[in-house]
Amino acid sequence: MDWRILLIYLSGYIVSIFVCNWIVKSILRKYRDSIGESGLEKAGNIIGALERIFVLTLVILNQYLGIAIVFTAKSIARFENLKGREFAEYYLIGTFASVLSAMFVGFLVNYLVKLI
């Protein structure tokens, strides 16, 4: 494999994990106080990073249907919490921001790889 392609993929994952995390946290910051703290400390960051890794990998592999599976698994785990409107809205904003940011990075990675 060409080292440039490997560098593009590695950069995509780094951006997806760290830069996208910052973007999602920035979007959710103003809503955080109305939701409160629950669950394991920093679990949301880890779940978000894993979610973006899965989504980025699926976009790179052109397996867009798999993104629905990621979203569904996350929704099943949060089913009880989604009954409250405030949490449901917070969850959707965070999930959509996370998924869309990872998809954007994936599209960019695919574009850059095709240029080589």
Wavefront OBJ file of the C-alpha trace (Angstrom):
o trace
v 0.000 0.000 0.000
v 1.219 3.477 -0.853
v 2.345 5.362 2.282
v 0.294 8.396 1.193
v -2.905 6.373 1.234
v -2.056 4.982 4.654
v -1.391 8.527 5.883
v -4.769 9.684 4.531
v -6.587 6.846 6.310
v -4.700 7.414 9.562
v -5.380 11.160 9.378
v -9.058 10.461 8.753
v -9.321 8.369 11.908
v -7.427 10.925 13.986
v -9.671 13.742 12.735
v -12.769 11.637 13.269
v -11.832 10.739 16.834
v -10.427 14.036 18.101
v -11.579 16.927 15.907
v -15.090 15.571 15.467
v -15.291 14.958 19.218
v -14.525 18.636 19.776
v -17.177 19.628 17.198
v -19.860 17.434 18.771
v -19.002 18.620 22.293
v -19.168 22.233 21.103
v -22.608 21.678 19.607
v -23.909 19.916 22.729
v -22.301 22.242 25.288
v -25.273 24.596 25.590
v -27.702 21.701 26.127
v -25.604 19.762 28.666
v -26.957 21.513 31.775
v -30.571 20.696 30.946
v -29.760 16.982 30.646
v -27.497 16.482 33.649
v -24.936 13.786 34.272
v -25.754 10.100 34.127
v -23.939 6.888 33.366
v -20.227 6.224 33.519
v -17.847 9.154 33.582
v -16.549 9.970 30.060
v -18.520 7.049 28.579
v -20.153 9.408 26.093
v -16.756 10.397 24.712
v -15.727 6.778 24.277
v -19.058 5.768 22.734
v -18.877 8.744 20.381
v -15.317 7.921 19.321
v -16.229 4.282 18.665
v -19.339 5.370 16.783
v -17.286 7.648 14.540
v -14.682 4.918 13.963
v -17.438 2.536 12.836
v -19.127 5.156 10.662
v -15.850 6.284 9.084
v -14.891 2.688 8.328
v -18.310 2.006 6.802
v -18.103 5.113 4.594
v -14.574 4.215 3.467
v -15.877 0.740 2.556
v -18.993 2.216 0.892
v -21.240 0.246 3.273
v -23.751 2.962 4.122
v -26.441 0.550 5.285
v -24.193 -0.404 8.184
v -24.539 3.130 9.551
v -28.189 2.360 10.258
v -27.063 -0.613 12.358
v -24.788 1.645 14.445
v -27.632 4.099 14.979
v -30.073 1.299 15.838
v -27.734 -0.322 18.360
v -27.235 3.007 20.078
v -30.975 3.652 20.159
v -31.728 0.232 21.651
v -29.213 0.856 24.435
v -30.867 4.202 25.223
v -34.491 3.148 24.663
v -35.729 3.924 28.177
v -33.981 7.304 28.246
v -35.485 8.304 24.890
v -38.948 8.538 26.457
v -38.025 11.941 27.904
v -38.257 14.665 25.276
v -35.234 16.667 26.472
v -32.945 13.650 26.467
v -34.305 12.414 23.134
v -33.566 15.761 21.511
v -30.104 15.904 23.103
v -29.417 12.338 21.958
v -30.508 13.057 18.393
v -28.487 16.254 18.137
v -25.371 14.497 19.448
v -25.819 11.364 17.371
v -26.558 13.212 14.144
v -23.624 15.596 14.688
v -21.326 12.650 15.395
v -22.499 10.529 12.456
v -22.537 13.401 9.980
v -19.062 14.572 10.988
v -17.672 11.043 10.558
v -19.450 10.687 7.213
v -17.970 13.973 6.030
v -14.478 12.821 7.022
v -15.120 9.523 5.231
v -16.196 11.283 2.032
v -13.082 13.464 2.233
v -10.841 10.434 2.824
v -12.359 8.592 -0.158
v -11.937 11.681 -2.338
v -8.298 12.152 -1.344
v -7.488 8.458 -1.897
v -8.980 8.639 -5.391
v -6.695 11.569 -6.197
v -3.618 9.387 -5.626
l 1 2 3 4 5 6 7 8 9 10 11 12 13 14 15 16 17 18 19 20 21 22 23 24 25 26 27 28 29 30 31 32 33 34 35 36 37 38 39 40 41 42 43 44 45 46 47 48 49 50 51 52 53 54 55 56 57 58 59 60 61 62 63 64 65 66 67 68 69 70 71 72 73 74 75 76 77 78 79 80 81 82 83 84 85 86 87 88 89 90 91 92 93 94 95 96 97 98 99 100 101 102 103 104 105 106 107 108 109 110 111 112 113 114 115 116
